[in-house]
Amino acid sequence: MVRAVVFDVGETLIDETRIWTRWAQRLGLPAMTFLGVLGGCAALDRPHRDAFEIVRPGFDLEAEMDRWALDDPHGLRTGFDAEDLYPDVRPALAALRESGLGVVVAGNQPPEARAALEAMDLPVDAIRTSDEWGVQKPDPAFFAKVAELAGLDPTEIAYVGDRLDNDVLPAADAGMRPILIRRGPWGYLHAERPDAARATLIDSLTELPALLAR
C-alpha cells in the first residue's frame, strides 16, 4: 500500500516554459528555436545542457549564469515562482494530504529551488533538492534518501515524474511505485516508449488521489 507520494519538480510541478524562454532571450534566439532544440535533445536522449552547445558552440553555461546574476541580481533568471506552478498542483497535493498520504517534493534542483518552493506554501510535508543531498537522480542513492526522508519502506512510496531515465526506471528499480506524467517534452516522448509500461501513466496530478486509493 502506498503511504506517501514523492514528486519531481521540473515539468511535474513546475512549468518550465518561462525559464527556457528567458534563456532564449538571453542567448538572442527566438523562443521557438531554442525550445525546438531542447525538444530535440529530449527526443535524442541528450541532456538539456547540449541545447546550449548546439546553438552556441563552446558555450560556458556556468560563466554565463554568473554574468546573468550580475546583470539581473533580483530577477528570476533560471529560477521559478508560484506563477510557474501547473494549475493542478495545489488541488492535487491538498487532496493527497486529506486522504492521509504523506506528500514530499524531491528532485534534481539547486538549493535555491527549495526556498522558491517553500515560499509557495504548498501542502507538503517536506521539500529537498539533489544539491542538498549531494546526489542526483538517477543515482540509487537519491532514491534511498527519498525513502529515508519519507520514513517508509520504498514499496510504500509512489514517485511521480516526467522522465523514464531520471524518474520512472530508477524509482521502479528502488522498489517504489513509478508514475509518469505526460507533460513537458520528456513526458510526452517517454510515454511512447516500451519502458513506460513499467509505470502508471497519468495526464494530470488530480488523477492521483483516486488512483492511489484503488
C-alpha atoms as a printed R data frame, in Angstrom:
    type eleno elety resid chain resno      x      y       z
1   ATOM     1    CA   MET     A     1  0.000  0.000   0.000
2   ATOM     2    CA   VAL     A     2  1.276  3.454  -0.901
3   ATOM     3    CA   ARG     A     3  1.603  5.677   2.153
4   ATOM     4    CA   ALA     A     4  3.487  8.634   0.644
5   ATOM     5    CA   VAL     A     5  3.782 10.326  -2.732
6   ATOM     6    CA   VAL     A     6  7.044 11.982  -3.755
7   ATOM     7    CA   PHE     A     7  7.185 14.471  -6.621
8   ATOM     8    CA   ASP     A     8  9.831 15.536  -9.075
9   ATOM     9    CA   VAL     A     9  9.926 19.307  -9.696
10  ATOM    10    CA   GLY     A    10 10.599 20.424 -13.282
11  ATOM    11    CA   GLU     A    11  7.707 19.658 -15.652
12  ATOM    12    CA   THR     A    12  5.988 17.711 -12.883
13  ATOM    13    CA   LEU     A    13  5.098 20.579 -10.554
14  ATOM    14    CA   ILE     A    14  6.747 23.476 -12.384
15  ATOM    15    CA   ASP     A    15  6.015 24.575 -15.957
16  ATOM    16    CA   GLU     A    16  9.482 25.479 -17.234
17  ATOM    17    CA   THR     A    17  8.282 27.456 -20.260
18  ATOM    18    CA   ARG     A    18  9.195 30.824 -18.783
19  ATOM    19    CA   ILE     A    19 12.637 29.604 -17.709
20  ATOM    20    CA   TRP     A    20 13.564 28.377 -21.183
21  ATOM    21    CA   THR     A    21 12.037 31.449 -22.823
22  ATOM    22    CA   ARG     A    22 14.206 33.691 -20.656
23  ATOM    23    CA   TRP     A    23 17.214 31.640 -21.709
24  ATOM    24    CA   ALA     A    24 16.277 32.113 -25.379
25  ATOM    25    CA   GLN     A    25 16.119 35.872 -24.831
26  ATOM    26    CA   ARG     A    26 19.455 35.805 -23.032
27  ATOM    27    CA   LEU     A    27 21.022 33.925 -25.934
28  ATOM    28    CA   GLY     A    28 19.458 36.235 -28.507
29  ATOM    29    CA   LEU     A    29 17.381 33.459 -30.076
30  ATOM    30    CA   PRO     A    30 13.705 33.177 -30.999
31  ATOM    31    CA   ALA     A    31 11.969 31.232 -28.253
32  ATOM    32    CA   MET     A    32 10.658 28.701 -30.767
33  ATOM    33    CA   THR     A    33 14.187 27.950 -31.948
34  ATOM    34    CA   PHE     A    34 15.603 27.254 -28.512
35  ATOM    35    CA   LEU     A    35 12.553 25.327 -27.329
36  ATOM    36    CA   GLY     A    36 12.706 23.256 -30.520
37  ATOM    37    CA   VAL     A    37 16.362 22.382 -29.962
38  ATOM    38    CA   LEU     A    38 15.578 21.481 -26.362
39  ATOM    39    CA   GLY     A    39 12.801 19.193 -27.573
40  ATOM    40    CA   GLY     A    40 15.268 17.598 -29.972
41  ATOM    41    CA   CYS     A    41 17.580 16.854 -27.070
42  ATOM    42    CA   ALA     A    42 14.699 15.179 -25.273
43  ATOM    43    CA   ALA     A    43 13.924 13.051 -28.316
44  ATOM    44    CA   LEU     A    44 17.567 12.024 -28.754
45  ATOM    45    CA   ASP     A    45 18.213 11.297 -25.070
46  ATOM    46    CA   ARG     A    46 20.702 14.121 -24.885
47  ATOM    47    CA   PRO     A    47 20.974 16.234 -21.709
48  ATOM    48    CA   HIS     A    48 19.397 19.671 -21.800
49  ATOM    49    CA   ARG     A    49 22.851 21.217 -21.469
50  ATOM    50    CA   ASP     A    50 23.563 20.028 -25.019
51  ATOM    51    CA   ALA     A    51 20.985 22.514 -26.292
52  ATOM    52    CA   PHE     A    52 23.299 25.363 -25.307
53  ATOM    53    CA   GLU     A    53 26.269 23.802 -27.090
54  ATOM    54    CA   ILE     A    54 24.177 23.213 -30.214
55  ATOM    55    CA   VAL     A    55 23.063 26.833 -30.550
56  ATOM    56    CA   ARG     A    56 26.262 28.391 -29.167
57  ATOM    57    CA   PRO     A    57 29.274 26.083 -29.714
58  ATOM    58    CA   GLY     A    58 31.796 26.446 -26.905
59  ATOM    59    CA   PHE     A    59 29.180 27.976 -24.608
60  ATOM    60    CA   ASP     A    60 30.240 28.173 -20.939
61  ATOM    61    CA   LEU     A    61 26.952 27.739 -19.067
62  ATOM    62    CA   GLU     A    62 28.292 28.391 -15.575
63  ATOM    63    CA   ALA     A    63 30.134 31.544 -16.637
64  ATOM    64    CA   GLU     A    64 27.027 32.873 -18.389
65  ATOM    65    CA   MET     A    65 24.909 32.199 -15.317
66  ATOM    66    CA   ASP     A    66 27.394 34.191 -13.228
67  ATOM    67    CA   ARG     A    67 27.247 37.094 -15.698
68  ATOM    68    CA   TRP     A    68 23.463 36.951 -15.720
69  ATOM    69    CA   ALA     A    69 23.374 37.155 -11.940
70  ATOM    70    CA   LEU     A    70 25.452 40.320 -12.089
71  ATOM    71    CA   ASP     A    71 23.277 41.825 -14.823
72  ATOM    72    CA   ASP     A    72 19.957 40.994 -13.137
73  ATOM    73    CA   PRO     A    73 20.610 40.215  -9.459
74  ATOM    74    CA   HIS     A    74 16.960 40.407  -8.410
75  ATOM    75    CA   GLY     A    75 15.374 38.683 -11.411
76  ATOM    76    CA   LEU     A    76 14.188 35.097 -11.641
77  ATOM    77    CA   ARG     A    77 16.708 34.254 -14.373
78  ATOM    78    CA   THR     A    78 16.870 30.421 -14.225
79  ATOM    79    CA   GLY     A    79 14.527 30.228 -11.239
80  ATOM    80    CA   PHE     A    80 10.781 29.973 -10.825
81  ATOM    81    CA   ASP     A    81  7.973 31.217  -8.613
82  ATOM    82    CA   ALA     A    82  4.298 30.470  -7.930
83  ATOM    83    CA   GLU     A    83  3.286 31.691 -11.403
84  ATOM    84    CA   ASP     A    84  5.090 28.681 -12.851
85  ATOM    85    CA   LEU     A    85  3.118 26.075 -10.910
86  ATOM    86    CA   TYR     A    86  0.949 23.869 -13.080
87  ATOM    87    CA   PRO     A    87 -2.708 24.577 -12.175
88  ATOM    88    CA   ASP     A    88 -3.383 21.040 -10.944
89  ATOM    89    CA   VAL     A    89 -0.597 21.095  -8.339
90  ATOM    90    CA   ARG     A    90 -2.260 22.712  -5.322
91  ATOM    91    CA   PRO     A    91 -5.579 20.825  -5.548
92  ATOM    92    CA   ALA     A    92 -3.815 17.505  -6.125
93  ATOM    93    CA   LEU     A    93 -1.377 17.903  -3.234
94  ATOM    94    CA   ALA     A    94 -4.148 19.037  -0.913
95  ATOM    95    CA   ALA     A    95 -6.347 16.082  -1.859
96  ATOM    96    CA   LEU     A    96 -3.500 13.635  -1.274
97  ATOM    97    CA   ARG     A    97 -2.853 15.010   2.203
98  ATOM    98    CA   GLU     A    98 -6.545 14.989   3.015
99  ATOM    99    CA   SER     A    99 -6.607 11.300   2.095
100 ATOM   100    CA   GLY     A   100 -3.928 10.630   4.708
101 ATOM   101    CA   LEU     A   101 -0.937 10.234   2.413
102 ATOM   102    CA   GLY     A   102  2.426 11.823   3.033
103 ATOM   103    CA   VAL     A   103  3.438 14.358   0.381
104 ATOM   104    CA   VAL     A   104  7.092 15.113  -0.373
105 ATOM   105    CA   VAL     A   105  8.907 17.070  -3.087
106 ATOM   106    CA   ALA     A   106 12.388 15.860  -4.065
107 ATOM   107    CA   GLY     A   107 14.066 16.488  -7.405
108 ATOM   108    CA   ASN     A   108 17.273 17.424  -9.204
109 ATOM   109    CA   GLN     A   109 17.379 21.088  -8.296
110 ATOM   110    CA   PRO     A   110 19.817 23.693  -6.926
111 ATOM   111    CA   PRO     A   111 19.460 24.769  -3.270
112 ATOM   112    CA   GLU     A   112 17.551 27.954  -4.136
113 ATOM   113    CA   ALA     A   113 14.732 25.856  -5.587
114 ATOM   114    CA   ARG     A   114 13.805 24.693  -2.102
115 ATOM   115    CA   ALA     A   115 13.369 28.277  -0.929
116 ATOM   116    CA   ALA     A   116 11.272 29.065  -4.007
117 ATOM   117    CA   LEU     A   117  9.009 26.076  -3.375
118 ATOM   118    CA   GLU     A   118  8.704 26.787   0.346
119 ATOM   119    CA   ALA     A   119  7.663 30.364  -0.454
120 ATOM   120    CA   MET     A   120  4.641 28.931  -2.297
121 ATOM   121    CA   ASP     A   121  3.261 27.439   0.935
122 ATOM   122    CA   LEU     A   122  2.394 24.162  -0.762
123 ATOM   123    CA   PRO     A   123  0.512 21.482   1.196
124 ATOM   124    CA   VAL     A   124  3.534 19.189   1.550
125 ATOM   125    CA   ASP     A   125  5.381 17.535   4.412
126 ATOM   126    CA   ALA     A   126  8.937 18.100   3.174
127 ATOM   127    CA   ILE     A   127 10.947 19.588   0.318
128 ATOM   128    CA   ARG     A   128 14.504 18.581  -0.573
129 ATOM   129    CA   THR     A   129 16.856 19.085  -3.520
130 ATOM   130    CA   SER     A   130 19.618 16.981  -5.031
131 ATOM   131    CA   ASP     A   131 22.223 19.642  -4.257
132 ATOM   132    CA   GLU     A   132 21.352 19.450  -0.564
133 ATOM   133    CA   TRP     A   133 21.844 15.695  -0.604
134 ATOM   134    CA   GLY     A   134 24.924 15.755  -2.788
135 ATOM   135    CA   VAL     A   135 23.442 13.134  -5.108
136 ATOM   136    CA   GLN     A   136 21.306 13.372  -8.243
137 ATOM   137    CA   LYS     A   137 18.787 11.173  -9.976
138 ATOM   138    CA   PRO     A   138 19.052  8.573 -11.379
139 ATOM   139    CA   ASP     A   139 21.627  7.510  -8.768
140 ATOM   140    CA   PRO     A   140 20.053  4.847  -6.497
141 ATOM   141    CA   ALA     A   141 21.413  6.787  -3.522
142 ATOM   142    CA   PHE     A   142 18.961  9.589  -4.353
143 ATOM   143    CA   PHE     A   143 16.011  7.232  -4.004
144 ATOM   144    CA   ALA     A   144 17.461  5.829  -0.790
145 ATOM   145    CA   LYS     A   145 17.436  9.415   0.503
146 ATOM   146    CA   VAL     A   146 13.804  9.760  -0.598
147 ATOM   147    CA   ALA     A   147 12.810  6.681   1.400
148 ATOM   148    CA   GLU     A   148 14.781  7.917   4.403
149 ATOM   149    CA   LEU     A   149 13.098 11.323   4.244
150 ATOM   150    CA   ALA     A   150  9.641  9.758   3.970
151 ATOM   151    CA   GLY     A   151 10.482  7.358   6.797
152 ATOM   152    CA   LEU     A   152  8.984  4.472   4.834
153 ATOM   153    CA   ASP     A   153  9.930  1.333   3.007
154 ATOM   154    CA   PRO     A   154 10.370  2.061  -0.741
155 ATOM   155    CA   THR     A   155  7.411 -0.218  -1.516
156 ATOM   156    CA   GLU     A   156  5.187  2.237   0.369
157 ATOM   157    CA   ILE     A   157  6.213  5.203  -1.807
158 ATOM   158    CA   ALA     A   158  4.951  6.401  -5.189
159 ATOM   159    CA   TYR     A   159  7.388  8.560  -7.139
160 ATOM   160    CA   VAL     A   160  5.871 10.909  -9.718
161 ATOM   161    CA   GLY     A   161  7.954 12.371 -12.528
162 ATOM   162    CA   ASP     A   162  8.026 13.278 -16.210
163 ATOM   163    CA   ARG     A   163 11.010 11.177 -17.316
164 ATOM   164    CA   LEU     A   164 11.763  7.488 -17.692
165 ATOM   165    CA   ASP     A   165 15.509  7.834 -17.241
166 ATOM   166    CA   ASN     A   166 15.553 10.074 -14.176
167 ATOM   167    CA   ASP     A   167 12.262  9.192 -12.506
168 ATOM   168    CA   VAL     A   168 10.331  6.096 -13.542
169 ATOM   169    CA   LEU     A   169 13.017  3.490 -14.108
170 ATOM   170    CA   PRO     A   170 15.260  4.256 -11.115
171 ATOM   171    CA   ALA     A   171 12.223  4.620  -8.835
172 ATOM   172    CA   ALA     A   172 10.930  1.246 -10.005
173 ATOM   173    CA   ASP     A   173 14.372 -0.313  -9.513
174 ATOM   174    CA   ALA     A   174 14.385  1.100  -5.978
175 ATOM   175    CA   GLY     A   175 11.116 -0.715  -5.253
176 ATOM   176    CA   MET     A   176  8.845  2.333  -5.462
177 ATOM   177    CA   ARG     A   177  5.658  2.655  -7.472
178 ATOM   178    CA   PRO     A   178  6.596  4.760 -10.512
179 ATOM   179    CA   ILE     A   179  4.093  7.194 -12.004
180 ATOM   180    CA   LEU     A   180  4.836  9.007 -15.269
181 ATOM   181    CA   ILE     A   181  3.008 12.231 -16.014
182 ATOM   182    CA   ARG     A   182  2.580 13.081 -19.679
183 ATOM   183    CA   ARG     A   183  3.633 16.713 -19.866
184 ATOM   184    CA   GLY     A   184  6.719 18.585 -20.864
185 ATOM   185    CA   PRO     A   185  8.825 17.364 -23.814
186 ATOM   186    CA   TRP     A   186 10.280 14.397 -21.955
187 ATOM   187    CA   GLY     A   187  6.927 13.350 -20.528
188 ATOM   188    CA   TYR     A   188  5.149 13.067 -23.853
189 ATOM   189    CA   LEU     A   189  8.091 11.459 -25.637
190 ATOM   190    CA   HIS     A   190  8.897  8.983 -22.890
191 ATOM   191    CA   ALA     A   191  5.264  7.906 -22.544
192 ATOM   192    CA   GLU     A   192  5.540  6.463 -26.062
193 ATOM   193    CA   ARG     A   193  8.456  4.189 -25.214
194 ATOM   194    CA   PRO     A   194  8.172  0.497 -24.266
195 ATOM   195    CA   ASP     A   195  9.713  1.088 -20.832
196 ATOM   196    CA   ALA     A   196  6.751  3.304 -19.966
197 ATOM   197    CA   ALA     A   197  4.890  0.043 -19.354
198 ATOM   198    CA   ARG     A   198  6.735 -0.154 -16.032
199 ATOM   199    CA   ALA     A   199  4.886  2.948 -14.838
200 ATOM   200    CA   THR     A   200  1.357  4.118 -14.290
201 ATOM   201    CA   LEU     A   201  0.639  6.874 -16.815
202 ATOM   202    CA   ILE     A   202 -1.336  9.980 -15.897
203 ATOM   203    CA   ASP     A   203 -2.210 13.233 -17.663
204 ATOM   204    CA   SER     A   204 -2.976 15.286 -14.555
205 ATOM   205    CA   LEU     A   205 -1.890 15.191 -10.935
206 ATOM   206    CA   THR     A   206 -5.544 15.363  -9.954
207 ATOM   207    CA   GLU     A   207 -5.836 11.708 -11.037
208 ATOM   208    CA   LEU     A   208 -3.574 10.611  -8.184
209 ATOM   209    CA   PRO     A   209 -5.928 10.527  -5.163
210 ATOM   210    CA   ALA     A   210 -8.417  8.183  -6.826
211 ATOM   211    CA   LEU     A   211 -5.655  6.173  -8.475
212 ATOM   212    CA   LEU     A   212 -3.793  5.516  -5.245
213 ATOM   213    CA   ALA     A   213 -6.996  4.846  -3.331
214 ATOM   214    CA   ARG     A   214 -7.594  1.925  -5.702
